[in-house]
Amino acid sequence: MNPDILGRHDSWEGVRAVVAGFGVSGFAAADNLNHLGASVVALDESDAGERAEKAELLEVLGADVRLGPGATATLPDDVDVLVTSPGWRPTAPLLAQATARGIPVWGEVELAWRLRDPDHRTPWLCVTGTNGKTTTVQMLDAILRAAGLRSLAVGNVGLPIVEAVMDPEPYDVLAVELSSFQLHYTDSMSAESAAVLNVAEDHLDWYPGPSGMRDYAADKGRIYERVQRACIYNVADPETERLVREADVIEGARAVGFTLGMPSVGMVGLVEDILADRAFIEQRDSSAAELCTISDLASPAPHFVANALAAAALARSHGVSQSAVRDGLRSFRPDGHRIAVVGERDGVTWVDDSKATNPHAAQSSLLAYDSVVWVAGGLAKGASFDDLVLAARDRLRAVVLIGRDRDVIADALSRHAPDVPVILVDGDETGGVSGGHAMERVVGAATELARPGDTVLLAPGCASMDMFTNYAERGDAFADAVRRRL
């Protein structure tokens, strides 16, 4: 049976669906396809976490779940559609076999779009970008809720989108975070409005070769395809505007820039310390509407203000009032491990930005402070740090490096900031020193290097999995070590 013509009110009986990956989004896809009547086979090389328990539940309901080594080596016969979890490369054997056999490959986002309730076309306000996605989507959700709307942050943050669209009580609007991996496997989505916050070097292990950055940017740009109202772009990042210009949008959709400078007509930006709208008011040719002030935000850091402007633009495109934007942004507090102050003593401030997992995010964080002892390192994912060091070197008091790829950062520092003191702390996945113990040594070294007025900033610019389970565990280890030291 052809699944292309089916929706949530159709019977999927006779559809043979394979779900690749059985994590959060994979389980959601398998569970809902099974509920709709499809014959489901879910495959994953891992049985870690809750996978075994969830597999047992789905098998009771009639699905076939295969977990463990070798489970994803071969695509079963007689398959109508393959639904892949984000992060699976197109070259993975299962996906390559599907492509060779002409079987459609959907991501969970594509499946969710197809399963929307035709009687309640809940609009999607979508966000992607190398950095700031989660913060912006959570800001947007806070604004929408302040406007009295039944909203939910979904996608790469929060609930899987399939779960949200299948909720019997429809939402008024969804704030959707999308990664490049999710967008790669999305073909029919038509967001009401969408934003690309920035495009910088990241995930080059997933996008290898000389065309890697171009392919990565192209996947980000897919979010603008078929946009209905507004394409929000970053005035300071020409690549985001280029992606808007190349997108095939619904007639009438507008391009709206956000900027930390004075906004031109059709943009949102700053007028001194006021976040101002010159895009969604009738008198935009001659005036601007105040949305809130920088002091209303949880942080004055430039990248945080930029995220707030993007969230405000998306909300305003949906018709949300100025006062709701102000109230939502006033109430918003970022998740842990995002520019979080964890201690102050002797004039030194200690900040956890463990979520800065690539050079672009780390650079944005560094540029928010005047004098920094920078704590960095981990898994660089093929990225380089030359541009970051060139941009931030005048702010660096010293640098403390950890993790497998610490030498990549050390080499960039030696080329572009040779006078900045650098301490390498041993201890990675093969070094025999746990992440927590290594972080104690990091904090000890940073304490010796810092001077009154400095910020000791954990902004690793790298992924964490060489020494820690995830960025949150890394941030917790840093914060715990700081508190013990103070």
C-alpha positions in Angstrom: 0.0 0.0 0.0 1.2 3.5 -0.8 1.6 5.5 2.5 1.9 8.8 0.7 -1.9 9.2 0.4 -2.7 8.3 4.1 -3.3 10.6 7.0 -4.4 10.3 10.7 -8.0 9.4 9.9 -7.1 6.7 7.4 -6.5 3.0 8.1 -2.9 2.1 7.7 -3.7 -1.6 7.7 -1.5 -3.2 5.1 1.3 -0.6 5.3 4.6 -2.3 6.2 6.7 0.3 8.0 10.2 0.0 9.3 11.4 2.4 12.0 15.1 2.9 12.2 16.2 3.8 15.7 14.3 3.2 18.9 15.1 6.2 21.0 12.6 8.9 22.0 11.5 9.9 18.5 11.8 6.3 17.1 9.5 4.9 19.8 7.0 7.7 19.2 6.9 6.9 15.5 6.6 3.2 16.0 3.9 3.5 18.7 1.7 5.8 16.6 2.2 3.9 13.3 1.2 0.7 15.2 -1.8 2.5 16.7 -2.9 3.5 13.1 -2.9 -0.1 12.0 0.4 -0.3 10.2 2.6 -3.5 10.4 5.6 -2.1 12.3 9.2 -3.4 12.5 11.4 -1.2 14.8 15.2 -1.7 14.7 18.0 -0.5 16.9 21.6 -1.6 17.5 21.2 -0.7 21.1 19.0 -2.0 23.9 20.2 0.6 26.4 18.1 2.9 28.6 14.4 2.2 28.4 14.5 0.6 25.0 14.0 -3.0 26.2 11.0 -2.0 28.4 9.4 0.0 25.6 10.1 -2.9 23.1 8.2 -5.2 25.4 5.3 -2.8 25.5 5.1 -2.4 21.8 5.4 -6.1 21.2 2.4 -6.7 23.4 0.5 -4.3 21.1 1.6 -6.2 18.0 4.8 -4.5 16.8 8.0 -6.4 16.0 11.0 -4.8 17.8 14.5 -6.0 17.2 17.3 -4.7 19.4 21.0 -5.4 19.7 24.1 -5.8 17.5 23.3 -6.6 13.9 19.6 -5.6 14.2 20.0 -2.8 11.6 22.2 -4.5 9.1 19.5 -5.6 6.7 16.3 -4.0 5.7 13.4 -6.5 5.8 11.6 -7.5 2.6 8.3 -6.0 1.6 8.7 -2.6 3.1 6.4 0.4 2.1 8.1 3.2 4.1 11.1 3.6 6.4 10.9 6.2 9.2 14.4 7.1 10.4 15.4 8.7 13.7 17.4 11.9 13.4 21.2 11.5 13.2 21.1 8.4 11.0 23.3 9.2 7.9 21.9 8.5 4.5 24.9 6.1 4.0 23.7 3.9 6.9 23.1 0.4 5.5 19.4 0.4 6.3 18.8 3.8 4.7 21.0 3.0 1.7 19.2 -0.2 1.1 15.8 1.6 1.2 17.0 4.2 -1.3 18.4 1.6 -3.6 15.0 -0.2 -3.5 13.0 3.0 -4.1 11.4 2.9 -0.7 10.4 6.4 0.7 12.5 7.5 3.7 10.7 9.8 6.2 12.0 11.4 9.3 9.8 11.6 12.4 9.0 15.3 11.5 7.8 14.2 8.0 5.6 11.6 9.6 4.2 14.1 12.1 3.4 16.6 9.4 1.4 13.9 7.5 -0.5 12.9 10.7 -1.8 16.4 11.5 -5.5 16.6 12.1 -7.2 17.9 8.9 -10.0 19.4 11.0 -7.5 21.4 13.2 -4.6 22.5 11.1 -2.4 23.6 14.0 0.2 26.0 12.7 3.9 25.3 13.2 6.4 28.1 14.1 9.8 26.5 13.3 13.4 27.3 14.4 16.7 25.9 13.3 20.3 27.2 13.3 23.7 26.0 14.5 23.2 27.6 17.9 20.4 29.0 20.0 17.5 26.8 18.8 16.4 25.5 22.1 16.5 28.9 23.9 14.6 30.5 21.0 11.9 27.8 20.9 11.4 28.0 24.6 11.3 31.8 24.5 8.7 31.5 21.7 6.6 29.0 23.7 6.7 31.3 26.7 5.5 34.2 24.5 2.7 32.1 23.0 1.5 31.0 26.4 1.6 34.6 27.7 -0.8 35.3 24.8 -3.2 32.7 26.2 -2.6 30.2 23.5 -2.3 26.4 24.0 1.2 26.1 22.9 4.0 23.4 23.2 7.7 23.3 22.5 8.4 20.2 20.5 10.8 18.6 18.1 14.5 18.6 19.0 13.4 19.8 22.4 10.6 18.4 24.6 7.9 16.1 23.3 8.3 14.3 19.9 6.3 16.1 17.3 4.3 12.9 16.5 3.1 12.8 20.0 2.0 16.4 19.9 0.1 16.2 16.6 -1.7 13.0 17.7 -2.9 14.5 21.0 -6.8 14.3 21.0 -7.0 17.9 22.2 -5.4 20.0 19.4 -2.9 22.7 20.2 -3.4 26.3 19.1 0.2 26.5 17.8 3.4 24.5 18.1 6.9 26.0 18.7 9.1 23.5 16.8 12.9 23.1 17.1 14.4 21.3 14.1 18.0 20.1 13.6 19.7 19.8 10.3 19.4 16.0 10.7 15.6 16.2 11.1 15.2 18.6 8.2 17.3 16.4 5.9 14.5 13.8 6.0 11.6 16.3 5.7 10.0 17.0 2.4 6.4 18.3 2.7 6.3 20.5 5.8 4.9 24.0 5.4 5.6 26.1 8.4 3.5 29.1 9.1 6.7 30.9 9.8 10.3 29.8 10.2 13.7 31.1 11.4 17.3 30.2 10.7 19.2 31.7 13.5 22.7 31.2 12.2 24.8 28.8 10.1 28.3 28.0 11.3 30.7 25.1 11.2 29.2 22.0 13.0 28.4 18.4 12.5 31.1 18.0 9.7 31.4 14.4 10.8 27.9 14.0 9.5 28.5 16.2 6.4 31.9 15.1 5.3 34.0 16.1 2.3 34.5 19.4 0.5 30.8 20.0 0.1 30.1 19.4 3.8 29.3 23.0 4.9 27.2 23.6 1.7 25.2 20.4 2.4 24.7 21.3 6.0 23.5 24.8 5.1 21.1 23.4 2.5 19.5 21.2 5.1 19.0 24.1 7.4 17.5 26.0 4.5 14.8 23.4 4.0 12.9 24.9 6.9 12.0 27.9 4.7 10.4 25.7 1.9 6.7 26.3 1.6 6.6 28.9 4.5 3.3 30.6 4.6 3.8 33.9 6.4 7.4 34.9 7.4 10.9 33.7 6.9 13.0 35.1 9.8 16.7 35.5 9.1 19.8 36.9 10.9 20.9 40.2 9.4 24.4 39.6 10.8 24.6 36.2 9.0 24.4 36.6 5.2 24.0 32.8 4.8 20.6 32.9 6.4 19.4 35.6 4.1 20.7 33.6 1.1 18.7 30.6 2.2 15.6 32.8 2.3 16.2 34.1 -1.2 16.6 30.6 -2.5 13.5 29.2 -0.8 10.3 28.4 -2.6 7.7 29.9 -0.3 4.0 30.4 -0.4 3.0 33.5 -2.3 2.8 36.4 0.1 5.3 35.1 2.6 7.7 37.9 3.8 11.4 38.0 4.6 11.9 39.5 8.1 15.4 40.2 9.5 16.4 40.4 13.1 19.4 42.5 14.1 21.3 43.8 17.2 21.5 47.1 15.3 18.8 49.7 14.5 16.1 47.8 12.5 15.3 48.9 9.0 11.7 48.7 7.7 10.6 45.1 7.7 13.0 44.1 10.6 13.1 43.7 14.3 16.1 45.0 16.2 17.4 47.3 18.9 16.7 51.0 19.4 19.2 51.7 22.2 18.1 49.2 24.9 14.6 48.6 23.5 13.7 45.5 21.4 11.7 47.1 18.6 9.4 45.9 15.8 9.4 47.6 12.4 8.0 44.5 10.6 4.6 43.8 12.0 3.1 47.2 12.5 1.1 49.3 10.0 3.3 52.4 10.6 6.6 50.6 10.0 7.7 53.1 7.4 8.0 55.8 10.0 8.0 54.2 13.5 8.7 51.2 15.6 6.8 49.4 18.3 8.4 48.6 21.6 8.4 44.9 22.5 10.4 44.9 25.7 13.8 46.2 27.0 17.1 44.3 27.4 16.6 44.6 31.2 13.4 42.5 30.8 15.6 39.6 29.6 17.3 37.0 31.8 20.7 37.9 30.2 22.0 40.9 28.3 24.4 38.7 26.4 24.2 39.6 22.7 23.4 36.1 21.5 20.6 35.8 24.1 19.1 39.2 22.9 19.3 37.9 19.3 17.4 34.8 20.3 14.8 36.9 21.9 14.4 39.0 18.8 14.0 35.9 16.6 11.4 34.5 19.0 9.5 37.8 19.1 9.5 38.0 15.3 8.0 34.5 15.0 5.4 35.3 17.6 4.5 38.6 16.0 4.1 36.9 12.6 1.5 34.7 14.3 -0.4 37.8 15.4 0.7 37.9 19.1 0.5 41.3 20.8 3.4 43.4 21.9 2.4 43.0 25.6 2.4 39.2 25.3 5.9 39.3 23.8 7.1 41.4 26.7 5.4 39.2 29.3 6.6 36.0 27.8 10.2 37.2 27.6 10.1 38.6 31.1 9.0 35.3 32.5 11.5 33.2 30.5 14.5 31.6 32.2 17.0 29.5 30.2 17.6 25.9 31.0 20.6 24.9 33.1 24.0 24.9 31.4 23.2 27.9 29.3 25.2 31.0 30.5 24.3 30.1 34.1 26.3 31.8 36.9 27.3 29.1 39.3 29.4 31.1 41.7 31.2 34.4 42.5 34.1 35.0 44.8 37.0 37.5 45.1 35.7 39.4 42.1 35.7 36.3 39.8 32.4 35.1 38.3 32.1 31.4 37.3 29.7 30.7 34.4 28.5 27.3 33.1 27.7 27.4 29.3 28.3 23.6 28.8 25.6 23.7 26.1 28.0 25.6 23.9 29.0 22.4 22.0 30.5 23.9 18.9 32.9 26.8 18.1 30.2 29.2 17.0 28.3 28.8 20.3 31.5 29.2 22.3 32.5 32.3 20.4 29.1 33.9 21.1 29.5 33.1 24.8 33.1 34.4 24.9 32.1 37.7 23.3 29.6 38.4 26.1 32.5 38.9 28.6 35.4 41.3 28.7 38.1 39.2 30.4 37.8 35.4 30.4 39.5 32.3 31.7 38.1 30.0 29.1 37.5 26.3 29.8 37.1 24.3 26.6 37.6 21.0 24.9 36.0 17.6 24.2 34.9 16.2 20.8 35.5 18.8 18.1 33.4 16.9 15.5 35.8 18.0 12.7 35.4 21.7 13.5 38.3 24.2 13.5 38.8 27.0 16.1 40.9 29.5 14.2 38.0 32.0 13.6 36.9 31.7 17.2 40.4 32.5 18.6 40.9 35.4 16.2 37.6 36.9 17.3 38.1 36.3 21.1 41.8 36.5 21.7 41.8 40.0 23.1 39.4 38.8 25.8 41.3 35.8 26.9 43.2 35.9 30.3 44.0 32.2 30.0 42.7 28.9 28.7 42.2 25.5 30.4 41.7 22.6 27.9 40.4 19.1 28.5 39.1 16.3 26.3 40.1 14.2 23.4 40.5 17.1 20.9 42.0 19.7 23.3 45.1 19.8 21.0 43.0 21.1 18.1 42.1 24.2 20.2 45.7 24.4 21.6 47.0 24.5 18.0 44.7 27.4 17.1 45.7 29.3 20.2 49.4 28.8 19.4 48.8 30.2 15.9 46.7 33.2 16.7 47.1 33.9 20.4 50.6 32.7 21.4 50.8 35.0 24.4 47.7 33.6 26.1 48.6 31.0 28.8 47.2 27.5 28.1 47.0 24.6 30.5 46.2 21.1 29.3 44.4 18.9 31.8 44.7 15.2 31.1 41.8 12.8 31.3 39.6 11.5 28.5 37.9 8.3 27.7 41.2 6.5 27.5 43.1 8.4 30.1 41.9 6.6 33.2 40.7 9.8 34.8 37.0 10.3 35.2 35.3 13.5 33.9 34.5 14.6 37.4 38.1 14.2 38.7 39.4 16.0 35.6 37.0 18.9 36.2 38.3 19.3 39.7 41.7 19.9 38.2 40.3 22.3 35.7 38.6 24.4 38.3 41.8 24.3 40.4 43.9 25.6 37.4 41.3 28.2 36.6 41.3 29.5 40.1 45.1 30.1 39.9 44.8 31.9 36.6 41.7 34.2 37.3 42.0 37.8 38.5 39.4 40.1 40.0 37.0 41.1 37.2 37.5 37.9 35.2 34.8 35.4 34.2 35.8 31.7 34.3 33.7 30.4 31.5 32.9 26.8 30.6 32.1 27.1 26.9 33.7 24.0 25.5 33.0 24.4 21.8 32.9 20.6 21.7 30.6 17.7 22.4 31.0 16.0 25.7 30.8 12.3 25.1 34.5 11.6 25.4 34.4 12.2 29.1 30.8 12.7 30.1 27.4 11.2 29.3 26.2 14.5 27.9 26.7 18.3 28.2 24.5 18.4 31.3 26.7 16.0 33.2 29.7 18.1 32.1 28.1 21.3 33.3 27.1 19.7 36.6 30.7 18.4 37.2 32.0 22.0 36.6 29.4 23.6 38.9 30.0 21.0 41.6 33.7 21.5 41.4 33.3 25.3 41.6 31.0 25.1 44.6 33.4 22.9 46.5 36.3 25.3 45.7 34.4 28.4 46.7 
